[in-house]
Amino acid sequence: MTKNQEHLKRIIDVLFASIGTLVSFPIIFIAFFIISIETKTLGLYFSKRIGKHGKPFTLIKVRTMLPSTKPASSVTTIKNPRITKIGRFLRKTKLDELPQLWNVLIGNMSLVGPRPDVPGFADKLEGEDRIILSIRPGITGPASLHFKNEEELLAQQDNPEQYNQEVIWPKKVAINKAYIQNYSLWKDIKIILKTIF
C-alpha cells in the first residue's frame, strides 16, 4: 500500500465512520441498555488488541457475554454458555461491533483490514508475515468474510483453540497478506458492501 493510498483510506475511514456513528448511535445505546440489564454490568466490553506496528490499543464492543473470573480463552464458540440471549443475537448480526466505529475515528482501526487479535497472534508474526502490522486493523476484512461463520466452525471441533491456531489463523494470515499486497480502494468498497448486505 502506497502512502497516497493509505492517506485516502484514512480520509474515507473518518468520513464514513463519522456518518456510521451518528446513524448507529441509537442502536448502540439500545443494545448497551438491554445488555447492561441482562448481564447486570456495564454493557460495553473493552479488550486489549494488537494494532498497527504491533502497538496495543483498547477495542470497544457491546458486551455479549456474562462476566467471568476465569482467564479468557483466545477463541469463543457459539456453544459458550456465557453468551446471553441478546448477546447471541448481537454476535450473529455483528451489531456488537458497532462501537468500533469510535476506534476508527480516533485512529486505532480502519473500516477494512485484518481483524485485530488479542496479544499472542499478530504481535508474534515474523518475516514477511509482519506486513499485516503495517496497516490499521479493520472492523471487517477479507479474512472476516471468509470465516464469517467462525464461531460455528470452532464449535464443531474437539479442540477449538488448537484448530484456530493450526488452521484458521494461518489461513487468515495468508488472506490478509494478499489483501495488503494487492490493495485497492475498490476492493475495500466491495468488502464493506459484502459485510453490510
N, C-alpha and C positions, 0 to 999 in steps of 0.2 A: 504494500500500500504506500503510495507516494504521500508527501506532505500535503499537497493540494487536495488529494482525496480525503485524507484524514481531517483536514480543515473543513471541507464541505460536509463531511459526515457529522462533524460536531455541530455545525450550524443547523443541519436538519434535525439532529437529536434534540437540540434545545427548542427549536420551533415546535416540533410535534409532541415533545414531552410536556411543553407548556400547555398546549391545547388539550392533550390527553389528561393532564392533571385536573384541569378545570372541568372537563366533561365527566371524568370518572370520580371526582371527589364525593358526590352523593352516594355512589355505590360503595366506595371505600368506607365512608362514615357509617352507613347502614351495616355493612359486614363487620366493621370494628365493634359497633354497639352490640350486635347479636352475639358475636363470638365472645365478647367480654362477659356477657351474661352466662353463656353456655359453659365457659371454662372457669368462670369466677376469677379471672385475672386480666391483665392488660391484653386487649385484643390485637396488639401488634407484636411481631416477633422480630428480634434483632439478632443477626447471625454474622460472625466473623467470616469473611470470604477473601479470596486472593484476587487482586485486581491487576491493572496494568503495571508492567515491570515488577510483578511479584509483590506489590505493596498491598498490605491488608486494608480492608475497609469494612464498614458495617452495613450489611444488606438489610433492607426493611421489607417485611411481608405482613399480610394479615395472618394472625395466628390460626392454625387449623388443628392443633393437637393439644391435648391436656399436658400441663407441665409435668416434668419428671425429675427426680433427684439423681437418676442414673446417668452415666456418661452417654451422650448422644451417639447413635450409630451413624456411619457415613452414608448409609442408604435408608430409604423409607419405602416400604411396600404398602399396597392397598389393604393388606391384612393387619396392619399395625393397629392394635386396639386403642391406642391413644388418640387416633384421628376421630374427631367428633362428627356428628351427623351433618352439621352445617359445614364443618371443615372438609368433609368428603366432597360436598358439592363445590366448595370454593376451589379445591385442588383440581377437580375434574374440569371445571370451566376456566381454570387458571386465573380467576378473579383475585386470588390471594397474592398474585404477583404485581398487581396494580400499584402498590406503594413504591415499587422500584422506579417508577417514573421520577420520583424525587431523587433517587440515586443518579438517574440520568441528568437531571437538571444541575446537580452540584458537581458533576464531572466524574463520579466513580464508575459509571456504567454508560453503555450505549444502548440504543434500541435493539441493534442487531450485533451479535458477536458470540464468542464462546461463552457458555453459561459459567458464572463464577462458582468455583468449587471451594469447599472447606479446605483448610490447610492440610497438606499431605498428598495433594494431587498435582495441580498445575505448578505449584512452587517447587516441586521435586523433579520437574521435567529437565532434560539435559539435551545438549547439542541442538540440532535443527528444530526439535520439538518446542524449544523455548520461544519460537516465533509466536506462539499462542499468547505469550505475555507481552507482546509488542503493541497490542491494541486493548482498548477497554472491553471488558466482558459485557455481554448483552442480556437483555430481558428475554430475547428469543434468538434463534440462530439455526443454521443448517443441521447441527447435531441435535438440537432440541426437537426439531421437526422429525428427524429420522427416528428418534427414540421418544416420540410423543406418548407412547404407552409404556414408558419405562417402569413405572411402579407395578403395573400388571405383569410385565415381563419378569421383574425381580421376584414377584410373589410366586412365580411358577418354579423357582429354583430352590434346591435343597440348601444351598449356601449363597444367599443373595450378595453378601459382601464380597465373597471370592469371585462370583460371576461378574460383579461390577468392575472389580479390579483387573480381571483377566480377559474379559470380553468387551464389556460396554465402554470402559474408559479408553482402551487403546483405539477402538473404532471412533470414539469422539475426537481423539487427538488427530487422527488421520483426516476426518471430515473438516475439522476446524483449520488444520494446516492448509488444506486445499482451498478453503474459503478465503483465507488471508492471501495466499499466493496468487489467487485468481480473482481478486476483489473487483467488484464493480458496484456502482450505486444502484443500477437496475436490479442486480441480484438482491440487494438489501430491500428494495421495494417489494419484490416478489416474495421474499421471506416474510415480511410484515403482513402482506395480504394473505398469504397462506396461513399464518398464525391466527389472524382475525377470523377468517372465513373457513 
